[in-house]
Amino acid sequence: MISQVLGWLFGTRDVESVDGVSISFAASWAEDPTWLVIGCLAAVGFTFWYYTRIQTGLTLVPAAALAVTRALILVLLIVTLADPTIRLTASRLLQPVLYLVFDGTESMDIHDNFPPDELAALAEAVGSESLGSQPQSPALTRQQWVQAFLKKGNQNLLAELQTMHNAQLECFLFDGDSTSVARRITGNTSDASLTPNQIAAELTTHGKVTALGELVNDLGNQATRRLGGMVLFSDFAHNSGLAPLGSSGPNEPTPLQRLGVPVYTVGIGAVSTRDIQVEVQPPLKMKKAERSTITVRINQSGVTGESAQVTVTAQSLQGETTGQTAELQEIVVGSQLVTFDSSIQYLEFPFIPQQSGRFLISAEVDVLPGEVSEQNNQSSRAVNIIDDYIRLTYIENEPTWEWRFVKEVFHRDRLVGMEGFRTFLRSADPKVRQSNPMFLPTLTPQRSDFFANDVLFLGDVPSEALNERFCRMVKQFVGQFGGGLVVISGPNNGPSQLIDTEIADMLPVKLDRSLSLRSARPFHLQVTPLGKQADIMQLGNGLSSDPLSPWDNLGELPWYQPVLGVHSQANVLAQHPSDVCADGKTPQPIIATRRYGNGEVIYIGFNELWRMRRIYGEVYYRQFWSQIISRLALSHALGSQKRFVLSLDQTEYQVDDRALLTVEAYDENFDPLTTNNLPAEGLQALVSLGDTPGVQPLSIKLNETRPGRFEARVPVYEAGHYTARVIDPINGSPSEIRFDVVGASAEQRNPARNLALQQAMANSTGGASYELSEASQLVDDLKLQPVAEEISRSFPIWGTPLWFVVVVALLLAEWIARKRANLA
């Protein structure tokens, strides 16, 4: 009480304790207190002289009283002229802040089919028991249940929180298209206090994703030190970005740890839903007229024992047509009736494609009555079906065991064959190069022939064989046209021969001329953790418990080519078990990859992978090289198709998105096209929705972003199948690419509430987890304490209530004394 009175006297409210008071003088003449003391003594002396010598007719007591009060008033005036400043150090308690955060994503628009007991509990919690007696699924969505809970009249949560905990409530709604952003609920009023009805009115369901980690980070950036806790109303269907309990690094705190307050989670939505989710898993590459298998994965909950039809279809996404619009031909791959007897089931559909190109493989399962979401009953994935062969060129100085066995593997590969494999063997007889079609007569053919390749293998070739034109074209081949390059170290020349060439800048390793091959100690290849996850390193039929065991077939390797270091953008898939690079800590890379421009480069630090054949023949050896070319070749257009390529930044879009259409355009010699090479109207894309006759396609001009590259943003306002068609200005043939626009976001694909995440968020922060029907318990469970704040203020003392009280008291005392002495 005394501290609060002192705080009020010094002009500071809500003071819990006054820890210190000090006074200084701001006037320049009072910096030396001598003059201030002299002035005060002079005022006191003058006052007493006046009342003892000049003022007559007063007895001793009235004269002394008047002299004292007048002296104090004059001293106060002199002190005021010295501009006294007081510095107050105190502690005060502030009202705690409680965040109320509401989920505003599309999943909150789901109608849950609650069991009767849960429905009755919810209806009682929102104060409308009549809802619990409905025989059918309730008409309320998840967000509507929250709104009804906020607006109920008796035992309103918001009112009780403000009353019982003296807390300042701040309300937020989180939504967003690509992440979750917290928007403060203001009620469209300048009044700081919001009514429950105003809050409920602002709860929407427009958010496309639930990114709880980003939400917590956003709230943490807005939070003050008065924040005492957070109440989160959500279905906790986290599906984007950093998890709230995850971190970006081993020593980094989680978003919840950074927030640093208890989180009280209130869940809404069914934990166990009646739902079917389908995921199609086709091979990413298929060969026309050859059998492939499409796998379909089905996840279900709540429909055990029931049956549904699963249908797989294929639809062309890219190709050439002669009409104004392309008829979207849908090929039925197969259909099976499945009985759901487990939570996860797999189905296989054989498929022999009769057309080539880029296709969309889709799987769809019938919607069963009572499913909470129909959007996840369909799944699609784009694949390449090729009729053309993959073109490989192996450049080597002289025949090696690796060269011989690779040639045999690809001659028998169904994607390459005899026509797809070519080699430039520097030591070959010129007559053989001219007569044998497998041998290339020159390392630098015409650009149109060179860039028709899909993968280049560069072996143990000396630097004098690699002219400047070849190295420049290799760089363009990988960087611009998305080609693949495999660099294989040999024992005679090694990759150091590439140091002064443009190829060296593309490698995943750093080279050094002074490093020669090391053969003193044989070693076993060590697959890195990253390599264990890489597709090209996974060998076997997928049934083995250890898909990396085939690498043991290599046995001890007699040598390898050391390098100076690893490029910062490289991924090392295999390394030496003990040798390190020049930095003394990075293991020597043996197999490494690096994205370069639109393509990829793979480095292999030895040329004895053929040793993998020693036990199992060429099974794993062939599989490894087949996976290499599948990765390097099938990620882009094949052969001469690379000259004019249409692409999109995504395979599927949401309504109101803007699809980015890109065209890589080159002439017959693979020189980039520019606006100056095109007709006056430039490159035009005709975008049409579906195949409805008579509908005029939308014409969009593509703008040049660099030589050979043209882009345009395509707005999509309706769901459906779209076709973008661009005419090749060189040969006049049309090229097309097709894409889908869907109306539902990821929020609808997994409708069940994530109860485990809801409870984990609460438990990890010292909060508590509730069902919406139990949320009223929050009032008793919340442990909000006023926030102690230390303040240190400097202010002129003459502006405080204390100064006013002293002045008034002295004037009043003098007036009373004068009246008692009968003075005017």
C-alpha positions in Angstrom: 0.0 0.0 0.0 2.8 2.4 0.9 4.7 1.6 -2.3 1.5 2.3 -4.4 1.0 5.7 -2.6 4.7 6.6 -3.3 4.3 5.5 -6.9 1.2 7.7 -7.3 3.0 10.7 -5.7 5.8 10.3 -8.2 3.4 9.9 -11.2 3.7 6.1 -11.7 0.8 3.7 -11.5 0.5 0.0 -10.5 3.7 0.1 -8.5 4.4 -3.0 -6.5 7.5 -1.7 -4.8 9.7 1.5 -4.9 13.3 0.4 -5.0 15.1 3.7 -5.2 14.7 7.5 -5.6 17.5 10.0 -6.6 17.3 13.7 -7.4 19.5 15.8 -9.8 19.2 19.3 -11.2 19.0 20.0 -14.9 19.6 23.8 -14.9 23.2 24.6 -16.0 23.7 27.1 -13.1 22.7 24.4 -10.6 25.3 21.9 -11.8 27.5 23.2 -8.9 25.2 22.8 -5.9 27.0 25.6 -4.1 24.9 28.3 -5.8 21.7 26.4 -5.1 22.6 26.2 -1.4 23.6 29.9 -1.3 20.3 30.8 -2.9 18.3 28.8 -0.5 20.2 30.1 2.6 19.7 33.7 1.3 16.0 33.1 0.9 15.7 31.7 4.4 17.8 34.5 5.9 15.8 37.2 4.1 12.6 35.7 5.3 13.6 35.5 9.0 15.1 39.1 8.8 11.9 40.4 7.3 9.6 38.8 9.9 11.8 39.8 12.9 12.9 43.3 11.8 10.3 44.6 9.4 7.0 42.9 10.2 5.9 44.3 13.6 3.0 43.6 15.9 3.5 39.8 15.8 4.2 37.6 18.8 7.0 35.0 18.5 5.0 32.0 17.5 3.0 33.5 14.6 6.1 35.3 13.4 8.1 32.0 13.4 5.3 30.1 11.6 5.0 32.7 8.9 8.8 32.9 8.5 9.1 29.1 8.1 6.3 28.7 5.6 7.4 31.7 3.5 11.0 30.5 3.6 9.9 27.0 2.4 7.9 28.6 -0.4 10.9 30.7 -1.6 13.2 27.7 -1.3 10.7 25.7 -3.4 10.7 28.4 -6.0 14.5 28.5 -6.2 14.7 24.7 -6.4 12.1 24.8 -9.2 14.3 27.2 -11.1 17.1 24.7 -10.9 14.8 22.2 -12.8 14.9 19.3 -10.4 14.7 15.8 -12.0 13.9 12.7 -10.1 15.0 9.2 -11.1 12.7 6.5 -9.8 13.4 2.8 -9.8 10.4 0.6 -9.1 8.7 -2.7 -9.8 5.1 -3.0 -11.1 2.8 -5.8 -12.0 1.2 -5.8 -15.5 -1.9 -7.5 -16.7 -1.0 -10.8 -18.5 -1.8 -11.3 -22.1 -3.5 -14.5 -23.4 -3.6 -15.3 -27.1 -6.7 -17.0 -28.4 -5.8 -18.5 -31.9 -8.3 -20.0 -34.2 -7.8 -22.3 -37.2 -9.0 -20.6 -40.4 -8.1 -23.3 -43.0 -10.3 -25.2 -45.3 -10.3 -28.3 -43.1 -12.4 -26.4 -40.6 -15.2 -26.5 -43.2 -15.5 -30.3 -42.9 -18.8 -31.8 -41.6 -17.8 -34.6 -39.2 -19.9 -37.6 -38.6 -19.6 -37.7 -34.8 -20.9 -40.7 -32.7 -24.1 -39.9 -30.8 -22.3 -39.5 -27.4 -19.7 -37.1 -28.8 -22.4 -35.1 -30.7 -24.4 -34.8 -27.5 -21.4 -33.6 -25.5 -20.6 -31.0 -28.2 -24.2 -29.8 -28.3 -24.2 -29.4 -24.5 -20.9 -27.5 -24.6 -22.3 -24.9 -27.0 -25.5 -24.6 -25.1 -27.8 -26.1 -27.8 -28.8 -29.6 -26.7 -31.2 -29.8 -29.6 -28.3 -30.4 -32.0 -27.4 -33.6 -30.2 -30.7 -35.2 -31.0 -30.3 -35.0 -34.8 -30.5 -38.5 -36.4 -28.4 -37.5 -39.4 -24.9 -36.0 -39.6 -25.0 -32.6 -37.9 -25.3 -29.6 -40.2 -22.5 -27.7 -38.4 -19.0 -27.6 -39.8 -16.0 -27.6 -37.4 -15.7 -23.8 -37.6 -19.4 -23.5 -36.9 -19.0 -25.6 -33.8 -16.3 -23.2 -32.6 -18.5 -20.2 -33.4 -21.4 -21.6 -31.5 -19.1 -22.3 -28.5 -17.9 -18.7 -28.5 -21.3 -17.2 -28.7 -23.1 -19.3 -26.0 -24.7 -17.2 -23.3 -24.1 -19.1 -20.1 -20.6 -19.7 -18.8 -19.0 -18.0 -21.8 -15.3 -18.9 -22.0 -14.1 -15.4 -23.0 -16.0 -13.6 -20.4 -14.8 -15.9 -17.6 -11.2 -15.7 -18.7 -11.3 -11.9 -18.5 -13.2 -11.9 -15.2 -11.4 -14.6 -13.2 -7.8 -14.2 -14.5 -7.8 -10.4 -15.2 -6.2 -11.2 -18.5 -6.0 -9.2 -21.7 -7.3 -11.3 -24.5 -5.8 -10.9 -28.0 -7.5 -13.0 -30.7 -5.9 -14.3 -34.0 -7.1 -16.3 -37.0 -4.5 -18.1 -39.0 -4.9 -18.8 -42.7 -2.8 -18.3 -45.9 -2.3 -19.8 -49.4 1.2 -21.3 -49.0 1.9 -20.9 -45.3 0.0 -20.0 -42.1 -0.1 -16.3 -41.1 -1.7 -15.0 -37.9 -4.1 -12.2 -38.5 -5.3 -10.2 -35.5 -9.1 -10.2 -35.1 -10.1 -6.6 -34.6 -13.9 -6.7 -35.0 -13.7 -3.8 -37.4 -13.7 -1.4 -34.4 -11.2 0.7 -32.6 -12.4 -0.6 -29.3 -9.8 -2.8 -27.7 -12.4 -5.2 -26.2 -14.1 -7.6 -28.5 -17.4 -9.3 -27.8 -17.6 -13.1 -28.5 -20.0 -12.4 -31.3 -17.5 -10.1 -33.0 -14.8 -12.7 -32.8 -17.1 -15.5 -34.1 -18.1 -13.3 -37.0 -14.5 -13.1 -38.2 -13.8 -16.8 -38.2 -13.4 -18.0 -41.8 -12.1 -21.1 -43.6 -10.1 -19.7 -46.5 -6.6 -21.1 -45.6 -5.1 -23.5 -48.1 -2.5 -25.2 -45.8 -1.9 -25.7 -42.1 1.7 -24.7 -41.2 1.7 -24.8 -37.4 5.4 -24.2 -37.1 5.3 -21.1 -39.2 2.2 -20.0 -37.2 4.0 -20.3 -33.9 7.0 -18.4 -35.3 4.7 -15.6 -36.5 3.0 -15.3 -33.1 6.4 -15.3 -31.4 7.5 -12.4 -33.5 4.4 -10.4 -32.5 4.4 -11.4 -28.8 5.3 -9.1 -25.9 6.9 -10.2 -22.6 3.5 -9.9 -21.1 2.4 -13.0 -23.0 1.4 -15.6 -20.4 -0.1 -18.4 -22.6 -1.8 -19.4 -25.8 -5.1 -21.2 -26.4 -5.2 -22.8 -29.9 -8.5 -24.0 -31.4 -7.7 -26.3 -34.4 -7.9 -29.8 -35.9 -4.1 -29.8 -35.9 -3.9 -31.2 -39.5 -0.4 -29.9 -40.0 0.6 -30.4 -43.6 3.1 -27.7 -44.6 6.4 -26.3 -43.5 8.4 -26.7 -40.3 6.6 -28.7 -37.6 5.9 -26.9 -34.3 8.0 -29.5 -32.5 10.7 -29.6 -35.2 13.8 -27.6 -35.6 15.9 -26.4 -38.6 19.1 -27.7 -37.0 20.5 -30.0 -34.3 21.1 -27.1 -31.9 18.2 -24.9 -32.9 15.1 -24.5 -30.6 11.7 -25.6 -31.9 9.1 -22.9 -32.6 7.3 -23.8 -29.4 10.5 -23.5 -27.4 11.1 -20.0 -28.9 7.6 -18.9 -28.0 8.3 -20.0 -24.4 4.7 -20.0 -22.9 2.2 -22.8 -22.1 0.0 -23.8 -25.0 -3.5 -25.0 -24.3 -4.8 -26.9 -27.3 -8.6 -27.3 -28.0 -9.3 -29.9 -30.6 -12.3 -29.9 -33.0 -13.0 -32.7 -35.5 -13.3 -36.4 -35.5 -10.1 -38.3 -34.6 -11.3 -41.5 -36.4 -13.0 -40.7 -39.6 -14.8 -42.7 -42.3 -12.4 -42.0 -45.2 -10.5 -43.6 -48.0 -7.2 -42.2 -49.4 -5.7 -43.5 -52.6 -2.1 -42.9 -53.9 -1.0 -44.1 -57.3 2.7 -45.2 -57.6 3.6 -45.8 -61.3 7.1 -46.3 -62.7 8.4 -42.9 -63.7 9.6 -44.3 -67.0 7.8 -46.8 -69.3 8.5 -48.1 -72.7 5.9 -48.1 -75.4 4.5 -51.6 -76.2 6.2 -53.1 -73.1 4.6 -54.3 -70.0 4.8 -52.2 -66.8 3.1 -52.5 -63.4 1.3 -49.6 -61.7 0.9 -49.9 -58.0 -1.9 -48.3 -56.0 -1.7 -47.7 -52.3 -5.0 -47.4 -50.3 -5.3 -46.1 -46.8 -8.6 -46.4 -45.1 -10.3 -45.8 -41.7 -13.8 -46.7 -40.6 -14.7 -48.8 -43.7 -13.2 -52.2 -42.8 -15.2 -55.0 -44.3 -16.7 -52.8 -47.1 -15.8 -52.9 -50.8 -15.2 -50.3 -53.5 -14.1 -50.2 -57.1 -10.6 -48.9 -57.8 -10.0 -47.7 -61.4 -6.7 -46.7 -62.9 -6.5 -44.5 -66.1 -3.9 -42.9 -68.3 -4.2 -39.5 -70.0 -1.9 -37.8 -72.4 -0.3 -34.6 -71.1 1.9 -33.6 -73.9 2.2 -34.3 -77.6 1.4 -33.0 -81.1 -2.1 -32.5 -82.5 -3.5 -31.2 -85.7 -6.8 -29.8 -84.5 -7.5 -26.5 -82.7 -8.1 -28.3 -79.4 -7.0 -31.7 -78.4 -9.4 -34.4 -77.4 -8.4 -35.6 -74.0 -8.2 -39.3 -74.6 -8.5 -41.3 -71.3 -7.2 -44.8 -71.4 -8.6 -47.3 -68.8 -5.7 -49.3 -67.5 -7.8 -51.5 -65.3 -10.4 -51.8 -62.6 -10.5 -53.9 -59.4 -13.1 -54.5 -56.7 -11.2 -54.3 -53.4 -12.5 -55.3 -50.0 -11.0 -53.3 -47.2 -9.5 -55.7 -44.6 -6.6 -53.6 -43.4 -5.7 -50.0 -42.9 -3.2 -50.1 -45.8 -3.5 -52.2 -49.0 -1.7 -52.4 -52.3 -3.1 -53.2 -55.7 -1.2 -53.9 -58.9 -2.4 -53.0 -62.4 -0.5 -54.3 -65.5 -0.2 -51.7 -68.3 1.2 -52.0 -71.8 1.2 -48.4 -73.2 0.4 -48.1 -76.9 1.3 -44.4 -77.1 4.4 -42.4 -76.2 4.8 -39.0 -74.5 4.1 -37.6 -71.2 1.0 -39.1 -69.5 -0.9 -38.6 -66.3 -1.6 -41.8 -64.5 -4.6 -41.5 -62.2 -6.2 -43.9 -59.7 -9.7 -43.3 -58.3 -11.7 -45.2 -55.7 -15.5 -45.0 -55.4 -16.8 -42.7 -52.7 -18.6 -44.7 -49.9 -21.5 -43.2 -48.0 -20.5 -41.1 -45.0 -17.0 -40.2 -46.1 -15.9 -36.9 -44.7 -13.9 -36.0 -47.7 -14.1 -37.0 -51.4 -11.1 -35.1 -52.5 -8.5 -37.8 -51.5 -10.3 -40.6 -53.4 -8.3 -39.6 -56.5 -4.5 -39.5 -57.0 -2.5 -38.6 -60.1 1.2 -38.7 -61.1 2.9 -37.8 -64.4 5.2 -40.3 -66.1 7.2 -40.5 -69.3 6.3 -43.2 -71.9 9.0 -43.3 -74.5 9.0 -44.8 -78.0 12.3 -43.3 -79.0 15.5 -44.7 -77.6 17.8 -43.0 -75.2 21.0 -41.7 -76.8 24.2 -42.3 -75.0 27.7 -41.4 -76.0 30.7 -42.9 -74.2 34.0 -41.0 -74.8 37.1 -43.0 -73.9 40.8 -42.9 -74.8 41.2 -46.7 -75.3 39.1 -49.8 -74.5 38.8 -50.5 -70.7 36.9 -53.2 -68.8 34.3 -50.6 -67.8 33.9 -49.4 -71.4 33.4 -53.0 -72.6 30.8 -54.0 -70.0 28.9 -50.7 -70.1 28.6 -51.1 -73.9 27.2 -54.6 -73.4 24.7 -53.5 -70.8 23.3 -50.7 -72.9 23.1 -52.7 -76.0 20.7 -55.0 -74.2 18.8 -52.2 -72.4 15.3 -51.8 -73.7 15.5 -48.0 -73.4 18.9 -47.7 -75.3 19.5 -50.7 -77.5 22.0 -51.0 -80.4 20.8 -47.7 -81.9 21.1 -45.7 -78.8 24.7 -46.4 -77.8 27.6 -44.6 -79.6 31.2 -44.2 -78.6 34.1 -42.0 -79.5 37.2 -44.2 -78.9 40.3 -42.1 -79.5 42.6 -45.0 -80.0 40.3 -46.7 -82.6 41.5 -47.1 -86.1 40.1 -44.2 -88.3 38.7 -46.9 -90.7 36.8 -48.5 -87.9 35.3 -45.1 -87.0 34.1 -44.6 -90.5 32.8 -48.1 -91.2 31.3 -49.1 -87.8 28.1 -47.0 -87.0 28.7 -47.5 -83.2 31.9 -45.4 -83.4 31.7 -41.7 -83.9 34.2 -40.3 -86.4 34.7 -37.0 -84.4 34.2 -35.7 -80.9 32.6 -32.5 -82.2 29.9 -33.3 -84.7 27.3 -30.8 -85.8 25.4 -29.1 -82.9 22.2 -30.7 -83.9 23.7 -34.2 -83.7 25.6 -33.4 -80.5 22.7 -32.0 -78.5 20.5 -34.9 -79.6 22.4 -36.9 -77.0 20.7 -37.6 -73.7 23.7 -38.8 -71.5 27.4 -38.3 -72.0 30.0 -40.6 -70.4 33.5 -39.1 -70.2 36.2 -41.6 -69.4 40.0 -41.6 -69.0 40.7 -39.0 -71.8 43.9 -36.8 -72.0 43.4 -33.0 -72.1 44.8 -32.7 -75.7 41.8 -34.8 -76.9 39.3 -32.3 -75.4 39.2 -29.2 -77.6 37.5 -25.9 -76.5 34.5 -26.4 -78.8 33.7 -29.8 -77.2 34.0 -28.5 -73.7 31.8 -25.5 -74.4 29.1 -27.7 -76.0 29.2 -30.1 -73.0 28.6 -27.2 -70.7 25.6 -26.1 -72.8 24.4 -29.7 -73.1 24.1 -30.0 -69.3 23.3 -26.5 -68.2 20.9 -25.4 -70.9 19.4 -28.6 -72.3 19.2 -30.6 -69.1 21.5 -33.4 -70.3 23.4 -35.8 -68.1 27.1 -36.1 -67.7 29.0 -39.0 -66.1 32.7 -38.5 -65.4 34.6 -41.7 -64.8 38.2 -41.5 -63.5 40.8 -43.7 -65.1 44.3 -44.8 -64.0 46.2 -43.2 -66.9 45.0 -39.6 -67.2 42.4 -38.9 -64.5 40.0 -36.0 -64.1 42.9 -33.6 -63.5 43.1 -33.4 -67.3 39.8 -31.3 -67.1 41.3 -28.6 -64.8 41.7 -25.9 -67.5 38.4 -26.7 -69.3 34.8 -25.5 -68.8 33.9 -29.0 -67.7 35.9 -28.6 -64.4 33.4 -25.9 -63.3 30.5 -28.4 -63.5 32.0 -31.2 -61.4 30.8 -32.1 -57.9 34.5 -32.2 -56.8 37.4 -29.9 -56.8 40.4 -31.0 -58.7 44.2 -30.7 -58.1 47.0 -31.6 -60.6 49.3 -32.6 -57.8 47.1 -35.5 -56.7 47.8 -38.8 -58.4 45.8 -42.0 -57.9 46.3 -43.8 -54.7 46.9 -47.6 -54.9 48.9 -48.3 -51.8 46.0 -49.6 -49.7 43.0 -51.5 -51.1 39.8 -50.4 -49.5 36.1 -51.2 -49.3 33.7 -48.5 -50.7 31.6 -46.8 -47.9 28.1 -45.7 -48.9 27.2 -42.5 -47.1 23.9 -41.9 -45.3 22.8 -39.7 -48.2 23.8 -42.5 -50.6 21.6 -44.9 -48.7 18.6 -42.8 -49.6 19.6 -42.2 -53.3 17.6 -44.0 -56.0 20.7 -44.8 -58.1 22.4 -46.6 -55.1 19.4 -48.8 -54.3 20.1 -52.2 -55.8 18.1 -55.4 -55.8 14.5 -56.3 -56.3 13.2 -54.2 -53.3 12.4 -57.4 -51.3 15.9 -57.7 -49.7 16.2 -56.4 -46.2 19.3 -54.5 -47.2 19.2 -53.0 -50.6 22.9 -51.9 -50.2 24.3 -55.4 -49.7 25.0 -55.8 -53.5 27.7 -53.1 -53.1 29.6 -55.7 -51.1 30.2 -57.5 -54.4 32.8 -54.9 -55.3 35.1 -56.3 -52.7 38.3 -54.4 -52.1 39.0 -51.7 -54.6 42.7 -51.5 -55.6 42.8 -47.7 -56.2 40.9 -44.5 -56.5 41.5 -40.9 -57.7 41.8 -38.4 -54.8 40.5 -34.8 -55.2 41.1 -31.5 -53.4 37.6 -31.2 -52.0 33.9 -31.4 -52.5 31.8 -28.7 -54.2 29.3 -26.9 -51.8 26.4 -28.0 -54.0 27.5 -31.7 -54.3 25.9 -34.7 -52.7 28.4 -37.4 -51.8 26.9 -40.9 -52.2 30.0 -43.0 -51.6 33.3 -42.2 -50.0 36.7 -43.6 -48.9 36.5 -45.1 -45.4 39.5 -43.3 -44.0 41.2 -40.9 -46.5 40.2 -37.2 -46.2 40.5 -34.2 -48.5 42.8 -31.2 -48.1 40.7 -29.7 -45.2 41.6 -32.7 -43.1 38.1 -33.7 -42.2 36.0 -34.3 -45.3 36.2 -37.9 -46.5 37.5 -38.4 -50.0 34.4 -38.7 -52.3 34.2 -41.8 -54.6 30.7 -41.3 -56.1 29.2 -37.8 -56.0 26.4 -35.9 -57.9 25.7 -32.2 -58.5 22.9 -30.4 -60.2 24.3 -28.0 -62.8 21.8 -25.7 -64.5 19.0 -27.8 -65.9 21.0 -31.0 -65.9 23.1 -33.2 -63.5 26.7 -34.4 -63.3 27.8 -37.6 -61.7 31.4 -38.2 -60.7 32.9 -41.7 -60.1 36.4 -41.7 -58.7 37.4 -45.1 -60.3 36.5 -47.2 -63.4 36.2 -50.7 -61.8 32.5 -50.9 -61.1 32.6 -54.0 -63.3 33.9 -55.9 -60.2 30.3 -55.9 -59.0 29.7 -58.7 -61.5 32.0 -61.2 -59.7 29.2 -63.1 -57.8 25.9 -62.3 -59.3 26.9 -61.6 -62.9 25.6 -58.4 -64.4 22.3 -58.2 -62.5 23.3 -55.4 -60.1 25.9 -53.9 -62.5 23.2 -53.5 -65.1 20.7 -52.2 -62.6 23.1 -49.5 -61.4 23.8 -48.2 -64.9 20.2 -48.4 -65.9 19.2 -46.3 -62.8 21.9 -43.8 -63.8 20.5 -43.2 -67.3 16.9 -43.2 -66.0 17.8 -40.4 -63.6 19.9 -38.4 -66.1 17.9 -38.9 -69.3 14.2 -39.2 -68.3 14.2 -35.9 -66.4 14.1 -34.0 -69.7 13.0 -34.3 -73.3 14.8 -36.9 -75.3 16.8 -36.6 -78.4 16.0 -33.7 -80.7 12.9 -32.9 -78.7 15.1 -30.8 -76.5 15.0 -28.1 -79.2 11.5 -27.0 -78.4 10.2 -27.9 -74.9 7.1 -26.8 -73.0 7.1 -27.1 -69.2 5.2 -26.0 -66.2 6.3 -25.1 -62.7 3.8 -27.6 -61.2 1.8 -30.6 -62.3 -1.3 -29.6 -60.5 -2.8 -26.2 -59.6 -5.5 -24.8 -57.3 -8.3 -22.6 -58.6 -7.1 -18.9 -58.8 -3.5 -19.9 -59.2 -1.3 -18.6 -61.9 0.5 -21.4 -63.8 4.0 -20.6 -65.1 4.4 -21.8 -68.7 7.9 -22.0 -69.9 9.2 -22.7 -73.5 12.8 -23.5 -74.2 13.1 -22.7 -77.9 16.1 -23.3 -80.2 16.6 -23.5 -84.0 17.7 -26.5 -86.1 21.3 -26.0 -85.0 20.3 -25.6 -81.3 21.1 -22.0 -81.2 18.7 -20.0 -78.9 15.8 -18.3 -80.5 15.2 -14.6 -79.6 12.4 -12.2 -80.2 14.3 -11.0 -83.3 14.1 -14.5 -84.8 10.3 -14.8 -84.3 7.4 -13.4 -86.3 5.9 -10.1 -85.3 3.3 -11.6 -83.0 6.1 -13.6 -81.2 5.4 -16.9 -79.4 1.7 -17.3 -78.5 0.2 -19.9 -76.2 -3.4 -21.0 -76.8 -4.8 -22.2 -73.5 -8.2 -24.0 -73.5 -10.3 -25.7 -70.8 -11.5 -29.2 -71.6 -12.6 -30.1 -75.1 -15.9 -28.3 -75.3 -16.5 -27.4 -79.0 -17.0 -23.8 -79.9 -15.1 -22.4 -76.9 -12.5 -19.9 -77.9 -9.1 -20.6 -76.3 -7.3 -17.9 -74.4 -4.3 -16.4 -76.3 -1.3 -15.5 -74.1 2.0 -14.0 -75.4 5.2 -15.5 -74.0 7.9 -13.0 -73.1 11.6 -13.6 -73.6 13.4 -13.9 -70.3 16.8 -14.8 -71.8 17.8 -16.0 -75.2 16.1 -19.3 -75.9 13.7 -19.0 -72.9 10.1 -17.6 -73.0 7.7 -17.5 -70.1 4.0 -16.5 -69.4 1.7 -16.6 -66.4 -1.5 -18.4 -67.1 -4.5 -17.5 -64.8 -6.8 -20.4 -64.0 -10.2 -19.6 -62.6 -12.0 -22.9 -63.0 -11.3 -26.5 -62.1 -10.7 -28.9 -64.9 -8.3 -30.2 -67.6 -6.3 -27.5 -69.4 -4.3 -27.6 -72.6 -1.6 -25.1 -73.5 -0.6 -25.2 -77.2 2.4 -23.4 -78.8 3.5 -23.5 -82.4 7.1 -24.3 -83.1 8.3 -21.3 -85.3 10.9 -23.4 -87.0 8.9 -26.3 -88.4 5.3 -25.0 -87.8 4.3 -28.1 -85.7 2.2 -27.6 -82.6 3.5 -28.7 -79.2 1.1 -29.2 -76.2 1.2 -29.6 -72.5 -1.7 -30.4 -70.3 -2.4 -29.8 -66.7 -5.1 -30.1 -64.1 -6.7 -27.5 -61.9 -8.4 -28.7 -58.8 -10.8 -26.9 -56.4 -9.7 -28.6 -53.2 -6.4 -28.0 -51.3 -4.3 -30.3 -49.2 -6.6 -29.5 -46.3 -9.3 -31.8 -47.7 -7.0 -34.8 -48.3 -6.5 -35.9 -44.7 -9.7 -34.9 -42.8 -8.9 -36.6 -39.5 -7.9 -34.5 -36.5 -4.2 -35.0 -35.5 -4.8 -35.8 -31.8 -1.2 -36.9 -31.3 0.2 -33.5 -32.4 -2.5 -31.7 -30.4 -1.5 -33.5 -27.2 2.3 -33.2 -27.9 2.1 -29.4 -28.4 0.3 -29.0 -25.0 2.5 -31.5 -23.1 5.8 -30.1 -24.4 5.0 -26.6 -23.2 3.4 -27.3 -19.8 -0.1 -26.6 -21.1 -3.1 -29.0 -21.4 -5.1 -30.6 -24.2 -8.9 -30.5 -24.4 -11.8 -31.5 -26.5 -14.1 -28.6 -27.5 -16.7 -30.1 -25.2 -14.2 -29.8 -22.3 -12.8 -26.4 -23.1 -14.7 -24.7 -20.3 -12.2 -26.4 -17.9 -9.6 -23.9 -19.2 -10.8 -21.3 -16.8 -9.8 -23.4 -13.8 -6.6 -24.9 -15.3 -5.0 -21.7 -16.6 -2.2 -20.5 -14.5 -1.8 -16.8 -15.5 0.2 -14.6 -13.3 0.7 -10.8 -13.5 4.0 -10.0 -15.2 6.5 -8.2 -13.0 8.3 -5.3 -14.7 11.2 -3.2 -13.5 10.9 0.4 -14.5 13.4 3.2 -14.2 12.1 6.7 -15.1 13.6 10.1 -15.1 11.1 13.1 -15.0 10.9 16.7 -13.7 9.7 16.6 -10.2 7.6 19.8 -10.5 5.3 17.9 -12.8 4.4 15.2 -10.3 1.5 15.0 -7.8 4.0 15.1 -5.0 5.2 18.6 -6.1 1.6 19.8 -6.4 0.7 18.5 -2.9 3.8 20.2 -1.4 3.1 23.5 -3.0 -0.6 23.5 -2.1 0.2 22.4 1.4 2.8 25.3 1.9 0.5 27.9 0.5 -2.4 26.7 2.6 -0.2 26.6 5.7 0.9 30.2 5.1 -2.7 31.3 4.5 -3.8 29.8 7.8 -0.9 31.3 9.6 -1.7 34.8 8.3 -5.3 34.4 9.2 -4.4 33.4 12.7 -2.1 36.4 13.0 -4.9 38.7 11.6 -2.8 39.7 8.6 -4.4 40.6 5.3 
